[in-house]
Amino acid sequence: MDTEITLEQLNNLIVNRRIKDLREFLETINSADFPYIFDNIDDEKEIMIYRLLTKAKATEVFVELDSDEKEKLINCLTDTEIKNVMNEIYMDDAADLIEEMPSNVVKRILTNTKPADRKIINELLKYPDDTAGTLMTTEFIDLKENMTVSEAFKFIKKKGINKETVYNCYVLTIDRKLLGIVDIKDLLIADREQLVKDIMDTNVIKVCTLEDQEEVTKIFDKYDLIAVPVVDNENRLVGIITIDDVIDVIQEETTEDFEKMVGITSTSDNSYFKTSVFTHAKNRILWLLLLMLSATVTGTIILNFENAIATLPILVSFIPMLMDTGGNSGSQSSTLIIRGLATDELTVKDIFKVMWKELRVSLLVGFILALVNAVRIVIQYQDIQIAILVAMTIICIIVSSKLIGGALPIIAKEMNLDPALMASPIITTIVDVLSVLIFFGLATVILKI
């Protein structure tokens, strides 16, 4: 749907007070499009539109909004309207809402939440951050193994309307221990008198409540799941995680890794435009300051070779190219290795395989770049010695930078650090120092200066 056209139609309907048509039109708009709509209309129209939505639609839209929009809506809604939202919202979304809101808003939300739901929300909030327990919802279909397929369908029809998903049903014992899983497809094609225990899959892929959320995303990816059961230490089913929550985690983890790879210390969940200039600056300044100070090492090294530079000033003109080439080479390797570690394609034990592969790649790449530069220098300066110096330096720099770029993320992983930390900023700084040392070290030998 073209959101610009949708905005124009909404404004026309509101201006002309065609409330009935407006209500019908709102039902045709996907819930995921409302955040954009609300960002581009004034607050009065936003509240009016929200109040014209059906109860179910209003809850879907509410979940899609960012925390600022949710807080604004809650402050404008009546207690009855808040109750309607909290009665319809899934428990994992309710727990997320409580965590996002300031204390005064939380108090009002909990006041308008049923006691039973408050208890569930409190249980979900007890789990450590970034674990499976914080992602799961307690709304799922649980069946008994001695149910017939016909009885199972009756149960699903009765209970399924308020559950987050009915595609997977979980077979439990009386004390709620997980026995197996049955999907709707299996129930549909089975004989109506067949027992659930005869068609359930007992080889269940599951996660523990304290499993790291990043590991949960890997399980979804590996097994192509749409939901995974979450069990406690006694194999009792306490909730399920659905694919929509996993996608949110993937986005969060990817954003976090990107920020670390470019030296940004993020402490805000806000979007780019909703983060203040001061916060942006605060998040970026630390790494920039550290890298700037560390770069003074390169300047000190160059200063120590001032006699060589005075003898052949042309050498200075090659330093930026050599440093950039080394930094780019190291960044390429580190990016590939970080990605491999993130997807479990690579492990710490693969470090020697990685080094051997990066060595061969760097020699091939280094030789080609060295040859191109040597030919350029001979043509431009007619100086074979400098061409040989630069060519040898390029090969040495590329080999060392690719080995460093390949090794550092793996070493970080072994030290229980985030491999994304060993990305462009750190590697570039290390390689810059090495580039200058290698270049002037070879210059003193080859040019005897």
N, C-alpha and C positions, 0 to 999 in steps of 0.2 A: 504494500500500500504506500502511495506517495504521501508522506507526512505533511508536506507543504500544502498539497491540495486538501488533505484532511483538515488541516488547521483553518484554511479558508472556508471550507464548508461549515465547520463548527462555529466559527465567528458569525457567519451569515445566519445560521439557525438561531444563535443566541440573540443577535441584534434584532431579528424579526420576531423573537419570542415564540418560536415554533417548538414548544416544549415536547409535544408528542413526537414530532419528527426527530427532534434532537435525541430523545430517549432511545428511539429505534436505531438511529444512526450510531449511537455510542456502542450498542451491542454488536455492531459489525466491525468495530475496531479491535485489533488484537491487543491484549493486555500489555504486551511488551512495548507497544508504541506510545502508551500514555506518559511515561517519563519525559519523552521529547515534547509531547503536547503541553504538559504542565510547565515545562521550562520556558515555553514560548507564549504563554498567555498570562494575564494578570491573576492575582490571588483570588479575587472575587469570582471570576469565571471558573477558576480551578475548583473551588469549593462547590459551586453550582453544578458543574459537570459531575463531580464525585458523588454528590447526593442524588443525582438522577440515575446512577448505575444500580443494577440489581444487587442484592446482597452478595451473591456468589461472585459476580463480576467485580464488585467493589473490593472484595478481599483479594482477588487475583491481582488487581491493579495496585493495591496497597503494598503487596509483597514485592512488586517490581520496582517501586520507588526507592530512591536513595534515602539515607538516614535524615537528611535535612528536610526533604519533602514529607517524610513520614511524621517528623516532629511538628511541622507546620500544620499538617492535616489534623493530628491529634489535638492540637491546641484549639482548632476550630470546630471539631466535632463535638456532639453532645455525648453524654455518658451512654445513652442507648445506642448510638451509632458505633461507639467504641466497643460496646458489648457485642454487637453484631459482627464486627471484625474479629474479635478475639474468639467468638464461638465458631467461626468458619476457618480461621487460620490454622495451618498445620503446626504441630508443637515445635518442630525444629526452627521454623520461621519465627514462632513466638519467642523462643529463647534468644534467637539472634536479635530480635527487636528489643528485648529487655537489655541486652548488652550494648546496643547502639545508643539508646536514649539516655538523656540526663536523668538524675535521680527524681526530680519533681515530676517528670513525665512518666517515669517508671511507676511511681506511686499511683498515679491516676490509671495507668494501664492495668496494674494488678488489682486495683479496687474494682475494676469492671471485668475481671476474669473469674471464671468459675473456680471454686476451691480445688476441685479435682485437677483442673488444668494447671492451677498454680503449683500444685505439688509436683506434677510432671515437669513443668518448666524449671523448678528449683533443682530437680534431680539432674536434668540436662546441663544446668549451669555449674554443677559440681565437678564435671570432668575437666581435666587440664586443657588449656588452649591447644588448638591444632591437632587434636586427637579425634579418633573415630566417634567417640562419645559426643563430641560437640557438633558433629555433622548429622548424626542420626535423628530419625523421627520415630516416635513410638506408635505411629498409626500404620498398622499392617494387618493382613488377614492371617489368622492362625487357625489351623484345622487339627482335628484329631485323627489318628491313624485308622481307627475303626469306622470312621464315617464312610458312607457310600458316596459315589460321585454325585448322585441326586441330592443327598443331604448336604454335600459340600456346596453345590450351586445355590441351594436355598439359603445357606448360611452367608455366602458371599453377597447375594442379593439383599439380605437383611442388614449386614454390617458394612458392606463395601462402599456405601455412598460417602462415608466420612473418612475413608482411608486414602492415603496418598497414592497408592498403586494397588491394583488387584491382579496384575499380570503374573506376579509370583506370590504363591501362598506357602506358608511355612507350617510344617507338621510338628506339633509339640507334644510332649508328655504332660501328665497332670501337673507336674512341678515345673513346667515350661522349659524343659530341656529340648534342644533342637534335634529332631530325628531326621528330617529330610525336607525337601522342597518339591512343590508341584506347580507347574505353570498352567495358565489357562488353556493353552493349546492341548496339553495332555488331558485335561479334564473334558474338553470339548469332544475329543475323538475317542474317549474311553466309553465303555459300556456303563449305563446309568447305575447298575447294581454292583459294579466293581468297587472294591475297597480302596481308599486313598493310599493305604500302606503298600498296595500292590503296584501302584504306578508312580509313587514318589521316588525322587532321586536322593539316595542317601550319601552320595559323594558331594557334599555341600561345600562350596567355597565361602568362607566366612572370615570375619576379622574380629579382633578383640576390642573392647571399648577403649583401651589405651594405645591402640595402634596409631602411629603417626599418620596424619592425613595425606602426606605425600606418598606413603606406602600404599594407602588405600587407592589413590588415583592410579598407581601402577597395576594394582590388581584388576581394577576396572578395565584398563587398557589391555592387559594381557589376556583376559578371559572374555572380553567383549560383553560385559554385564550391563544390565539396566538397573539392577539393585543388588545389594549384598547384605546379608544378615550380620548383625553385630551381637556378639555373645559376651557374657562375663566369664570369670575364671572357672565357673562350674558348668560352662556350656549352656547356660540359660539364655534364651533369646530376649534381649532387652530393647532392640530396635532394628531399623534397617536404614541404609544409606542409599539414596536414589541418585540417578545419573545427573540430574539438574544441579544437585549440591556439589557433585564431583567436578563438574564443568566450572563452577564458581571457584573451587579450590585451585584448579589448573590455571585459571586466569590470575589468581592471587600469587601463586608460586612463580609463574612465569614473569609477572610484573616485578616481584621481589628479586628474582635472579637478574633481570635486565638492569634494575637499579644498582645492584651490587657490582655488576660487570662494568658499569660506567662510573662507579664511585659515587653513588648517591645513597645517603643514609636516610631512608624514608621512615617516618613515624606517623604518617597520616594515611587514612584510607580514602581520603577525598580524591576526586578527579583532578586533572591538571588545572582546569579553570577555577575550581572551587577551593584550591589550595592557595593561600595567600602568598604574596611576593616574599614576605619575610620568611615564611616556612620553606618555600622553595630554596631561598638563599641559605637558610640554616642547614637544610638537608644536603646541600652541595658543597658548602664551604670547607668542611673538615678534610675531606679527601683532597680537594684542590690545594689546601694549605700544606698538607703533608707531602703531596707530590711535588709542589713547588719547592719546598725546602729540600727534599731529597734530590731534586734536579740540580741543586747547587754543587753536588758531588761531581757531576759532569763538567761543570764550569771549572772546578778546581783541577780536574785532570787535564783539561785543555790548557789551563794556565801553566801547568808543569811542562808542557811541550811547547812553550812559547818560542824557544830557540829554533825548533823545527819549523814552526809556522813562519818565523821571521826569515828563515832560509828559503822556504817555498810557500809563500802566501796562498798559492792556488789550492793547497791542501784543505784550507778552510771551506772552500766552495763545495767539497764532497761530503762534509759532515752531515748536513741536513738529509741528504739523500740516503746515506748509509744508516742513520738513526731511524728514519721513517721506514726503510725497507726491513730493518731488524724488528721494529715494533709491530709492523703489519704482519710479518711472518710469525712472530710469537703469538699474536692475537688470533690468527687463523687456527693455529694448532690448539691453543687453549679453548677456543670456542667449540671445536669439534670434540675435544676430550670432555669438556664440561657437559656437552649434550649427551655423549656416550655414557657418562656416569649417571646422568639424570634418568636415562631410559634403561639403565641396567645392562646396556650392551657391553660396557666395560666395568671391570672391578679393579680393586687395588692390586690384585695378583697379576693383572695384565700389564704392569708398568714396564717390564722388560720387552714385551711384545710391542708396546706403544713406542718405546724408545728406538727399537730396531726399525719399525716402520717409518717413524718420523725422520730417522737418520737417512734412510734411502730416499724419502721424498725430498728432504732438504738438500741432499747432494745433487739430485736431478734439477730441482728448481734453482739452486745456487749456481750450478754450472751454466744454465741457460742465461740467467740474469747477468752473471759475470761476463759471459761472452759478448752479450749485447752492449754492456757498458764499456768493455775493453775496445770494441770496434768504434764506439762513439768517441771515446777519448783519443784514440789514435787519429781519427779523422779530424776532431776538433782542435786538439792540442799538439799532434804529431810527437807524442811523448810515450814511448813504449814502456818505460819504467813505471810511470804513473799509472798507465793502463793495467800493468801487471799487479801493481799495488792495490788498486781499487778492486780488481777482479778477485784477487785472493782474499781481500777483506770481506767482500760480499759473500763469498762461499763460507768463510769462517763465521760471519755474523748470522747468516741464515741457518747454518747447522746448529749453532749454539742457541739461537732464539727459538727455533722449533723444538729442540730438545727441552729447553726450559719451559716453553709453553705447553708441552705435552706432559712434563713431569710434575709441575707445581700443583695443578688441580688434583692429581692423584695423591700427592703427598698431603694436600689439605684434607682430602677425604679420609686418609689413614689417621690423621690427627683429629678427626671428628669436627673439622671446620667445613663451612660451606664452600665447595669447589668454585662457586661463582665469584668468590672473593679474589681468586687468582686469575683475574681476567685482565682486560686491556690496561687499566691504569698501572697496576703493580708490575706486570710483565713489561710494559713499555718503558717504565722507569729503570728496571734492571737491565734491559737490553740496551738502553741509551748509554749507560755507563760502560757496558761491555763493548759496545760499538766503538766508542772513543778509544778505549784501551787497546782493542785489537788493531784499529786503524793506525794509531801512532806507534804502537809496538812494532807492527810490520814495516811502517815507514822508516823507523830508525835502522831496521835490518836491511831492507831492500834499497833504500835511497842513501843509507849511511849518513844520516844527518843527526 
